[in-house]
Amino acid sequence: MKSCPNCEEFKDDNEIVFKENKSKLTFENSNRDKILKIKVDGCAIRDNKTLRCDYALVCSNGVEIYVELKGSKIAHAFEQIESTINLLSDNPQKIDKRCFVVFTRFGLPKGRTNIQIIKSKFNKKYNATLIVDKTPYTYDLSQVTI
């Protein structure tokens, strides 16, 4: 991940919590892994014209995590994460990634079939697992930090 010195902090808390737009995502960090947390929106990427997600994390083993907390514009969230990967990832195609879209209301035309297509695209193009779920959502980081 490209360095963003004034936007980074290391966390080794049991839980790393993100809240925005009434959405909440909690990362359980029971192994107390040292996680680099980057505020992307308004810090690492300040340009209002550039699409970007809310946060990025880098686990100690190099796995990159991208976070977008939404109300309902889920399709826009995919574009924001994709743009951020292309701007900040050291290797958008090869590095293992997890991408999270947590929303309050489902707002995607044509329903869940589109999400499966987008998940497949993210996996092939960015070596990324895309997780889309309703708030509140909890993810156990031990799945990627072992």
C-alpha positions as CSV (number, residue, x, y, z in Angstrom):
1,M,0.0,0.0,0.0
2,K,1.3,3.4,-0.9
3,S,2.4,5.4,2.2
4,C,0.0,8.1,3.5
5,P,2.0,9.4,6.6
6,N,-0.5,11.9,8.0
7,C,-3.5,9.5,7.5
8,E,-2.1,6.4,9.1
9,E,-2.1,4.8,12.5
10,F,-1.3,1.4,13.8
11,K,-4.0,-0.5,15.8
12,D,-3.7,-3.7,17.7
13,D,-7.0,-3.4,19.6
14,N,-9.3,-6.4,20.1
15,E,-11.8,-4.7,17.9
16,I,-11.3,-2.1,15.2
17,V,-14.7,-0.3,14.6
18,F,-15.8,1.9,11.7
19,K,-19.0,3.9,11.9
20,E,-20.4,6.2,9.2
21,N,-23.7,6.9,7.4
22,K,-25.4,4.8,10.1
23,S,-23.4,1.8,9.0
24,K,-21.1,-0.1,11.3
25,L,-18.3,-2.5,10.6
26,T,-16.3,-4.2,13.3
27,F,-13.1,-6.1,12.7
28,E,-12.4,-8.6,15.5
29,N,-8.7,-8.7,16.1
30,S,-8.4,-11.4,18.9
31,N,-4.8,-12.2,17.8
32,R,-3.9,-8.5,18.4
33,D,-2.3,-8.3,15.0
34,K,-0.7,-4.9,14.3
35,I,-3.0,-3.4,11.6
36,L,-2.2,-0.3,9.7
37,K,-5.4,1.8,9.4
38,I,-5.6,4.5,6.7
39,K,-8.3,7.2,6.5
40,V,-8.7,7.4,2.7
41,D,-11.7,9.8,2.2
42,G,-10.6,13.3,3.0
43,C,-7.0,12.4,4.0
44,A,-5.1,10.0,1.8
45,I,-7.2,11.1,-1.1
46,R,-8.4,14.7,-0.7
47,D,-9.4,15.5,-4.2
48,N,-13.2,15.7,-4.3
49,K,-13.3,14.6,-8.0
50,T,-11.5,11.3,-7.3
51,L,-13.6,8.3,-6.3
52,R,-12.3,6.8,-3.1
53,C,-13.5,4.5,-0.3
54,D,-13.7,5.5,3.4
55,Y,-10.8,3.5,4.9
56,A,-8.1,1.0,4.0
57,L,-6.3,-1.4,6.3
58,V,-3.1,-3.4,5.9
59,C,-2.6,-6.5,8.0
60,S,0.9,-7.5,9.1
61,N,1.1,-10.2,6.4
62,G,0.4,-7.6,3.7
63,V,-3.3,-8.4,3.1
64,E,-5.1,-5.2,2.0
65,I,-8.6,-4.4,3.2
66,Y,-10.8,-1.7,1.7
67,V,-13.9,-0.3,3.5
68,E,-16.9,1.6,2.3
69,L,-19.7,2.4,4.6
70,K,-22.9,3.3,2.8
71,G,-26.5,4.2,3.2
72,S,-27.9,2.6,0.1
73,K,-25.9,3.5,-3.1
74,I,-24.1,0.2,-3.2
75,A,-23.2,0.3,-6.9
76,H,-21.3,3.6,-6.3
77,A,-19.4,1.8,-3.4
78,F,-18.0,-0.7,-5.9
79,E,-16.7,2.1,-8.0
80,Q,-15.2,3.9,-5.0
81,I,-13.3,0.7,-3.8
82,E,-12.1,-0.1,-7.4
83,S,-10.7,3.5,-7.8
84,T,-9.0,3.3,-4.4
85,I,-7.4,0.0,-5.2
86,N,-6.0,1.4,-8.4
87,L,-4.7,4.5,-6.6
88,L,-3.2,3.1,-3.4
89,S,-2.4,-0.6,-3.8
90,D,1.2,-1.5,-4.5
91,N,0.1,-4.2,-6.8
92,P,-3.7,-4.1,-7.7
93,Q,-3.7,-7.4,-9.5
94,K,-1.6,-9.6,-7.2
95,I,-1.8,-8.6,-3.5
96,D,-4.5,-10.5,-1.6
97,K,-7.4,-8.2,-0.7
98,R,-10.7,-8.1,1.2
99,C,-13.2,-5.4,0.2
100,F,-16.2,-4.5,2.4
101,V,-19.3,-2.7,1.5
102,V,-21.6,-2.3,4.6
103,F,-24.9,-0.6,4.0
104,T,-28.1,0.4,5.8
105,R,-30.6,0.0,2.9
106,F,-30.3,-2.2,-0.1
107,G,-30.1,0.1,-3.1
108,L,-28.8,-1.8,-6.2
109,P,-30.9,-2.2,-9.3
110,K,-31.7,-5.7,-10.4
111,G,-30.9,-7.2,-7.0
112,R,-28.3,-9.6,-5.9
113,T,-27.4,-11.2,-9.3
114,N,-25.4,-8.1,-10.1
115,I,-23.4,-8.5,-6.9
116,Q,-22.3,-12.0,-7.9
117,I,-21.0,-10.6,-11.2
118,I,-19.2,-7.8,-9.4
119,K,-17.7,-10.2,-6.8
120,S,-16.4,-12.4,-9.6
121,K,-14.9,-9.3,-11.4
122,F,-13.2,-8.1,-8.2
123,N,-11.8,-11.6,-7.6
124,K,-10.4,-12.0,-11.2
125,K,-9.2,-8.4,-11.7
126,Y,-7.9,-7.5,-8.2
127,N,-7.4,-10.8,-6.3
128,A,-10.0,-9.5,-4.0
129,T,-12.8,-11.0,-2.0
130,L,-15.8,-8.6,-2.0
131,I,-18.1,-8.8,1.0
132,V,-21.4,-6.9,0.8
133,D,-23.7,-7.0,3.8
134,K,-26.2,-5.0,5.9
135,T,-25.1,-3.1,9.0
136,P,-23.9,-4.0,11.6
137,Y,-21.4,-6.4,10.2
138,T,-18.5,-8.2,12.0
139,Y,-15.5,-9.8,10.4
140,D,-12.9,-11.9,12.2
141,L,-9.4,-10.8,11.1
142,S,-7.9,-14.1,12.1
143,Q,-9.3,-15.4,8.7
144,V,-6.7,-13.3,6.9
145,T,-3.9,-12.8,9.5
146,I,-3.0,-16.4,10.3
